[in-house]
Amino acid sequence: MLPRIADSLSFLYLDMVRVVQDDTGVCAQIRVDEQRTDTVYIPTAALSCLLLGPGVSITTRAMATLARHGTSVVVTGAGGVRTYASVLPEALTTTWLERQVHAYADTDRRLDVAVRMYEMRFDDDVPPGVTLDILRGMEGQRMKALYRLLAQQHGIGRFRRNYHPDQWQEQDPVNLALSAANTCLYGIVHAAITALGCSPALGFVHAGKQHAFVYDIADLYKAEVTLPLAFALNDSANPEQDARRKLRETLRLIQLLPRIVRDIQTLLDPDSSDTERMRSDRQSAGLVHLWDPKAGALPAGVNYGGEHS
């Protein structure tokens, strides 16, 4: 099943534990001292995505149970930031991947998604007939204005965004904090995209990278999350480390993961309500169809050999 905004346990993050399968179910074990181990059972059947942070070990039996229940497993950094690898269950529906591909492959629909990303990002309407070139210019002007505003609020002179991976430590504190915070944000977004079954590579504004869609979705939250945080750390002695720690606290407070899932579903399926999306996910999960350009989805497991004999 897909992560749903209505599910309180859509995502579960673990770190510093051992995940095993016993006679009762899948559980997380943590050693309290040399003689005592605490055990917490994981509701795998009601869980959409399990995020495994640093210090986690997991057994093959536990992984098999998670796969059987359709739970995605994502290997992340501390606090769920950064995504390193993922294991998707065989039964994970392709509903959202198919909707992403349909929107990506059609030029008009792709532009429509890009426009709605802008409107969602800046809470502003886009005039009809806007091209992607104009949209990029509008986005650039809004970001420059935001940079100026934040620089004035924090008593910083003229700010210019610079990102050079080969000169990481030569960045000023704001750029260093922003680069570190954005990297962590990309990990959170990647985990949500993977759990939905979408492709991180099929972006609507960005292109040419395996993480193009990750950059698209992460841009929705930078003005609210990472930019104010980075400018607030302009006097920090260690802006990179402070950015990661403070971002982790912020993400817990605003519950960003469920919000990312909701926003992706809204962008790819703007005409359906949350209830309709949830019903569609339930009906599609675990089912295999045959594609037909005229009739649409046809039942699998049927011998159609007699139809044209």
C-alpha positions as CSV (number, residue, x, y, z in Angstrom):
1,M,0.0,0.0,0.0
2,L,1.1,3.5,-0.6
3,P,1.9,6.0,2.2
4,R,-1.3,7.9,2.9
5,I,-1.7,11.2,4.7
6,A,-4.5,9.7,6.8
7,D,-2.3,6.9,8.2
8,S,-0.5,7.8,11.4
9,L,2.1,5.1,10.8
10,S,2.8,5.8,7.1
11,F,6.5,6.2,8.0
12,L,8.5,4.8,10.9
13,Y,12.2,5.8,11.5
14,L,14.5,3.6,13.5
15,D,18.2,3.9,14.5
16,M,20.6,2.1,16.8
17,V,18.5,-1.0,17.0
18,R,18.5,-4.6,15.7
19,V,15.4,-5.5,13.7
20,V,14.6,-9.3,13.9
21,Q,11.7,-11.7,13.2
22,D,10.6,-13.8,16.2
23,D,7.6,-16.1,16.7
24,T,5.3,-13.1,17.2
25,G,6.4,-10.7,14.5
26,V,9.0,-8.2,13.5
27,C,10.5,-6.3,16.4
28,A,13.2,-3.8,17.1
29,Q,15.6,-4.7,19.9
30,I,17.9,-2.3,21.8
31,R,20.3,-3.4,24.4
32,V,19.8,-1.4,27.6
33,D,22.7,-3.0,29.5
34,E,24.6,-6.3,29.5
35,Q,21.7,-8.2,30.9
36,R,18.6,-6.5,29.6
37,T,17.2,-5.9,26.1
38,D,14.1,-3.8,25.3
39,T,11.8,-5.0,22.5
40,V,9.3,-3.0,20.5
41,Y,7.1,-4.8,18.0
42,I,6.7,-3.1,14.6
43,P,3.2,-3.1,13.0
44,T,4.4,-4.2,9.6
45,A,0.9,-4.8,8.2
46,A,-0.1,-1.2,8.9
47,L,3.3,0.4,7.9
48,S,4.0,1.8,4.4
49,C,7.7,2.7,4.7
50,L,10.4,1.8,7.2
51,L,13.3,4.2,7.4
52,L,16.5,2.6,8.7
53,G,19.0,5.1,10.2
54,P,22.6,4.6,11.4
55,G,23.4,1.6,13.7
56,V,20.5,-0.5,12.4
57,S,21.0,-4.2,11.6
58,I,18.2,-6.3,10.1
59,T,17.8,-10.0,9.5
60,T,16.7,-11.7,6.3
61,R,13.5,-13.1,8.0
62,A,12.5,-9.6,9.0
63,M,13.1,-8.3,5.5
64,A,11.1,-11.1,4.0
65,T,8.1,-10.3,6.3
66,L,8.3,-6.6,5.4
67,A,8.3,-7.4,1.7
68,R,5.4,-9.8,2.2
69,H,3.4,-7.1,3.8
70,G,4.2,-4.6,1.1
71,T,6.4,-2.3,3.3
72,S,9.1,-0.3,1.6
73,V,12.5,-0.2,3.3
74,V,14.7,2.9,2.9
75,V,18.3,3.2,4.2
76,T,18.9,6.7,5.4
77,G,21.2,8.9,7.3
78,A,20.6,10.2,10.9
79,G,17.1,11.4,11.5
80,G,15.9,10.3,8.1
81,V,18.1,12.8,6.2
82,R,19.9,11.6,3.1
83,T,18.9,8.4,1.3
84,Y,21.4,5.8,0.4
85,A,19.4,2.8,-0.8
86,S,15.9,1.4,-0.9
87,V,14.1,-1.9,-1.2
88,L,10.7,-1.8,-2.7
89,P,8.2,-4.7,-2.2
90,E,7.1,-6.6,-5.3
91,A,3.5,-5.8,-4.5
92,L,4.0,-2.0,-4.5
93,T,1.5,-0.6,-7.0
94,T,2.7,1.4,-10.0
95,T,-0.3,3.8,-9.8
96,W,1.7,6.9,-8.9
97,L,4.6,6.0,-11.2
98,E,2.2,5.6,-14.2
99,R,0.6,9.0,-13.4
100,Q,4.1,10.6,-13.2
101,V,5.1,9.1,-16.5
102,H,1.8,10.2,-18.2
103,A,2.3,13.8,-17.0
104,Y,6.0,13.8,-17.8
105,A,5.6,12.4,-21.4
106,D,3.0,15.0,-22.4
107,T,4.5,18.5,-23.0
108,D,1.3,20.4,-22.0
109,R,0.8,18.3,-18.9
110,R,4.4,18.6,-17.9
111,L,4.2,22.4,-18.1
112,D,1.0,22.3,-16.1
113,V,2.7,20.4,-13.3
114,A,5.6,22.9,-13.4
115,V,3.1,25.8,-13.1
116,R,1.3,24.2,-10.2
117,M,4.7,23.6,-8.5
118,Y,5.4,27.4,-8.8
119,E,1.9,28.2,-7.4
120,M,2.4,25.8,-4.5
121,R,5.8,27.1,-3.8
122,F,5.1,30.8,-3.7
123,D,1.3,30.7,-3.0
124,D,0.7,32.9,-6.1
125,D,-1.3,32.4,-9.3
126,V,0.5,32.2,-12.6
127,P,-1.1,34.1,-15.6
128,P,-2.5,32.0,-18.4
129,G,-0.2,31.2,-21.3
130,V,3.1,31.4,-19.4
131,T,6.0,29.5,-21.0
132,L,8.6,27.6,-19.1
133,D,11.2,30.3,-19.9
134,I,9.0,33.0,-18.3
135,L,8.2,30.7,-15.4
136,R,12.0,30.3,-14.7
137,G,12.4,34.0,-14.8
138,M,9.6,34.6,-12.4
139,E,11.1,32.0,-10.0
140,G,14.5,33.6,-10.2
141,Q,13.1,37.0,-9.4
142,R,11.2,35.6,-6.4
143,M,14.3,33.9,-5.0
144,K,16.4,37.1,-5.4
145,A,13.8,39.0,-3.5
146,L,13.8,36.4,-0.8
147,Y,17.6,36.5,-0.5
148,R,17.5,40.2,-0.1
149,L,14.8,40.1,2.5
150,L,16.6,37.4,4.6
151,A,20.0,39.2,4.3
152,Q,18.4,42.5,5.6
153,Q,16.7,40.7,8.5
154,H,20.0,39.1,9.6
155,G,22.2,42.2,8.9
156,I,24.2,40.6,6.1
157,G,25.6,42.5,3.2
158,R,24.9,41.5,-0.4
159,F,24.3,37.7,-0.6
160,R,24.9,35.6,-3.6
161,R,24.2,31.9,-3.8
162,N,27.4,29.9,-4.6
163,Y,27.7,26.2,-4.7
164,H,30.9,24.5,-5.6
165,P,31.3,20.9,-4.4
166,D,35.0,20.9,-5.1
167,Q,35.4,24.0,-2.9
168,W,33.1,23.0,-0.1
169,Q,35.0,24.5,2.8
170,E,35.6,27.8,1.0
171,Q,31.9,28.8,1.1
172,D,30.7,31.5,3.4
173,P,28.7,30.4,6.5
174,V,25.3,31.0,4.9
175,N,26.1,29.1,1.7
176,L,27.8,26.3,3.7
177,A,24.7,25.9,5.9
178,L,22.4,26.1,3.0
179,S,24.3,23.5,1.0
180,A,24.3,21.1,4.0
181,A,20.6,21.7,4.8
182,N,19.6,21.2,1.2
183,T,21.5,17.9,1.0
184,C,19.6,16.6,4.0
185,L,16.3,17.9,2.5
186,Y,17.0,15.9,-0.7
187,G,17.3,12.8,1.3
188,I,13.9,13.3,3.0
189,V,12.2,13.9,-0.4
190,H,14.0,11.0,-2.0
191,A,12.7,8.7,0.8
192,A,9.1,9.9,0.2
193,I,9.3,9.5,-3.6
194,T,10.8,6.0,-3.3
195,A,8.0,5.0,-0.8
196,L,5.4,6.2,-3.3
197,G,6.9,4.1,-6.1
198,C,7.6,7.2,-8.2
199,S,10.8,7.7,-10.2
200,P,13.3,10.2,-8.8
201,A,14.7,10.7,-12.3
202,L,11.6,12.0,-14.1
203,G,11.5,15.7,-13.2
204,F,9.2,18.4,-14.5
205,V,11.5,21.4,-14.1
206,H,14.9,19.8,-13.6
207,A,16.2,17.2,-16.0
208,G,19.3,15.2,-16.9
209,K,19.9,13.8,-13.4
210,Q,18.8,10.7,-11.6
211,H,17.5,13.0,-8.8
212,A,15.7,15.5,-11.1
213,F,12.2,14.9,-9.5
214,V,13.9,15.0,-6.0
215,Y,15.1,18.6,-6.8
216,D,11.7,19.5,-8.1
217,I,9.9,18.5,-4.9
218,A,12.6,19.8,-2.6
219,D,12.3,23.3,-4.1
220,L,8.7,23.5,-2.8
221,Y,10.1,23.7,0.8
222,K,13.4,25.6,0.6
223,A,11.9,29.0,1.1
224,E,10.1,27.8,4.2
225,V,12.7,25.5,5.7
226,T,16.3,25.6,4.6
227,L,16.7,29.2,3.6
228,P,15.6,30.9,6.9
229,L,17.7,28.3,8.8
230,A,20.8,29.0,6.7
231,F,20.6,32.7,7.2
232,A,20.1,32.3,10.9
233,L,23.4,30.5,11.1
234,N,25.5,33.3,9.5
235,D,27.5,33.7,12.7
236,S,27.9,30.0,13.4
237,A,31.3,28.5,14.0
238,N,30.2,25.2,12.5
239,P,27.3,26.1,10.1
240,E,27.4,22.7,8.4
241,Q,26.9,20.6,11.6
242,D,24.5,23.1,13.1
243,A,22.4,23.1,9.9
244,R,21.9,19.4,10.0
245,R,21.0,19.3,13.7
246,K,18.5,22.2,13.5
247,L,17.0,21.0,10.3
248,R,16.3,17.6,11.9
249,E,14.5,19.3,14.8
250,T,12.5,21.4,12.4
251,L,11.4,18.5,10.3
252,R,10.1,16.7,13.4
253,L,8.0,19.7,14.3
254,I,6.4,20.3,10.9
255,Q,6.0,16.6,10.0
256,L,7.4,17.1,6.5
257,L,7.3,13.5,5.3
258,P,3.4,13.2,5.2
259,R,3.2,16.6,3.7
260,I,5.6,15.6,0.9
261,V,3.5,12.6,0.1
262,R,0.3,14.7,0.0
263,D,1.9,17.3,-2.3
264,I,3.3,14.8,-4.8
265,Q,-0.1,13.1,-5.0
266,T,-1.8,16.5,-5.5
267,L,0.6,17.5,-8.3
268,L,0.3,14.2,-10.1
269,D,-3.5,13.8,-9.6
270,P,-4.9,17.3,-9.0
271,D,-8.6,16.4,-9.7
272,S,-9.0,13.6,-7.1
273,S,-9.7,14.1,-3.4
274,D,-7.6,12.4,-0.7
275,T,-10.4,9.9,-0.2
276,E,-10.4,9.0,-3.9
277,R,-6.7,8.6,-4.0
278,M,-6.7,6.3,-1.0
279,R,-9.5,4.2,-2.5
280,S,-7.6,4.0,-5.8
281,D,-4.4,2.9,-4.0
282,R,-6.3,0.1,-2.1
283,Q,-7.9,-1.2,-5.3
284,S,-4.6,-1.2,-7.3
285,A,-2.3,-2.7,-4.7
286,G,-1.1,-6.1,-5.6
287,L,-3.0,-6.3,-8.9
288,V,-1.4,-6.9,-12.3
289,H,-3.2,-5.7,-15.5
290,L,-2.6,-5.9,-19.2
291,W,-2.2,-2.7,-21.1
292,D,-4.5,-1.9,-24.1
293,P,-4.4,1.4,-25.9
294,K,-8.1,1.4,-26.6
295,A,-9.8,-0.6,-23.8
296,G,-7.5,0.5,-21.0
297,A,-6.5,-1.9,-18.3
298,L,-7.5,-5.5,-18.9
299,P,-7.5,-8.4,-16.4
300,A,-4.3,-10.5,-16.3
301,G,-4.3,-14.2,-15.9
302,V,-6.9,-14.6,-18.7
303,N,-6.1,-16.6,-21.9
304,Y,-7.2,-14.3,-24.8
305,G,-6.1,-16.8,-27.5
306,G,-9.6,-17.7,-28.5
307,E,-10.7,-14.1,-29.3
308,H,-8.9,-13.9,-32.7
309,S,-9.0,-17.6,-33.8
